[in-house]
Amino acid sequence: MGKAPEKIPEQVLAAYYDTDNDVFLSMASIQTSVRKACASTLIDEQCVNNGLQILAIETYHIFALADLPFHHKDPFDRLILIQSQLEHLKLASADTVFTHYDVNLFWQ
């Protein structure tokens, strides 16, 4: 969870902590978090304690970027978008640019 928990909508936190849900964190998200102190420790703890799964960036994700409209300029956000689409995952994000894509948004 990249933002302070008090800024994350209650329904998103509830879904995150619901053990019936599979929760994934894209490697693209991890890249943007490495600058923050203790990010790797926090991610490791979430993997162990809450079943967080790391979603690897695969070659088919990279190749699919060519067909993704260029509404969003950030390359890591584009990777997260394409992973969400290809893996049929619900995306939790407050980024309003994501609404321009055919993606299942949970946050908006």
C-alpha positions in Angstrom: 0.0 0.0 0.0 1.9 3.0 -1.3 -0.2 5.7 0.3 -0.8 6.4 3.9 -3.5 4.0 5.1 -5.7 6.9 6.2 -5.9 8.1 2.5 -6.9 4.7 1.1 -10.6 4.2 0.9 -12.0 1.8 3.5 -13.4 -0.6 0.8 -9.9 -0.9 -0.8 -8.3 -1.7 2.6 -11.1 -4.2 3.4 -10.5 -6.0 0.1 -6.8 -6.0 0.7 -7.1 -7.6 4.1 -9.9 -10.0 3.0 -8.1 -13.4 2.9 -10.5 -14.6 0.2 -8.9 -12.2 -2.2 -5.6 -12.7 -4.0 -3.6 -9.5 -3.9 -0.8 -8.7 -6.3 1.8 -6.1 -6.4 3.4 -5.4 -9.7 7.1 -5.3 -10.0 6.5 -1.9 -11.8 5.0 -0.6 -8.5 7.9 -1.9 -6.5 10.3 0.0 -8.7 8.6 3.3 -7.9 8.7 2.4 -4.1 12.4 1.5 -3.8 13.3 5.1 -3.0 11.2 5.0 0.1 12.8 3.9 3.3 12.2 0.3 4.4 10.2 -0.4 1.2 11.7 -3.9 0.7 11.1 -4.8 4.4 7.5 -3.6 4.2 6.9 -5.6 1.0 8.5 -8.7 2.5 6.3 -8.4 5.6 3.2 -8.0 3.5 4.1 -11.1 1.5 4.5 -13.1 4.6 1.7 -11.7 6.8 -1.0 -10.9 4.2 -0.3 -13.2 1.3 0.7 -10.4 -1.0 2.0 -11.8 -4.3 4.5 -10.2 -6.5 3.4 -9.9 -10.2 6.4 -10.3 -12.4 6.8 -8.3 -15.6 6.7 -10.8 -18.5 7.7 -10.4 -22.1 4.1 -10.5 -23.3 3.3 -7.6 -21.0 6.1 -5.6 -22.6 5.0 -6.5 -26.2 1.3 -5.6 -25.4 2.4 -2.0 -24.5 2.6 -1.3 -28.2 -1.2 -1.6 -28.5 -2.0 0.5 -25.4 -3.3 4.0 -26.1 -0.8 6.6 -25.0 -3.1 8.5 -22.5 -0.7 7.9 -19.7 3.0 8.8 -20.2 4.5 7.1 -17.2 6.1 3.9 -18.4 5.7 2.1 -15.0 2.0 3.0 -14.8 1.5 1.8 -18.4 3.0 -1.5 -17.3 0.7 -1.7 -14.4 -2.3 -1.0 -16.7 -1.3 -3.6 -19.2 -0.7 -6.2 -16.5 -4.2 -5.5 -15.0 -5.8 -5.9 -18.4 -3.9 -9.1 -19.5 -4.1 -10.8 -16.1 -7.8 -9.8 -15.6 -7.0 -8.1 -12.3 -8.9 -5.4 -10.6 -6.7 -2.3 -10.3 -6.7 -0.3 -7.1 -5.4 3.2 -8.0 -6.4 6.8 -7.4 -4.8 7.8 -10.7 -7.6 9.4 -12.7 -5.8 8.9 -16.1 -6.4 5.2 -15.6 -10.1 5.9 -16.3 -9.2 6.5 -20.0 -8.3 2.8 -20.4 -10.4 -0.4 -20.5 -9.3 -1.6 -17.1 -11.3 -2.8 -14.1 -10.7 0.0 -11.5 -11.5 -0.5 -7.9 -10.5 2.8 -6.4 -12.3 5.4 -8.5 
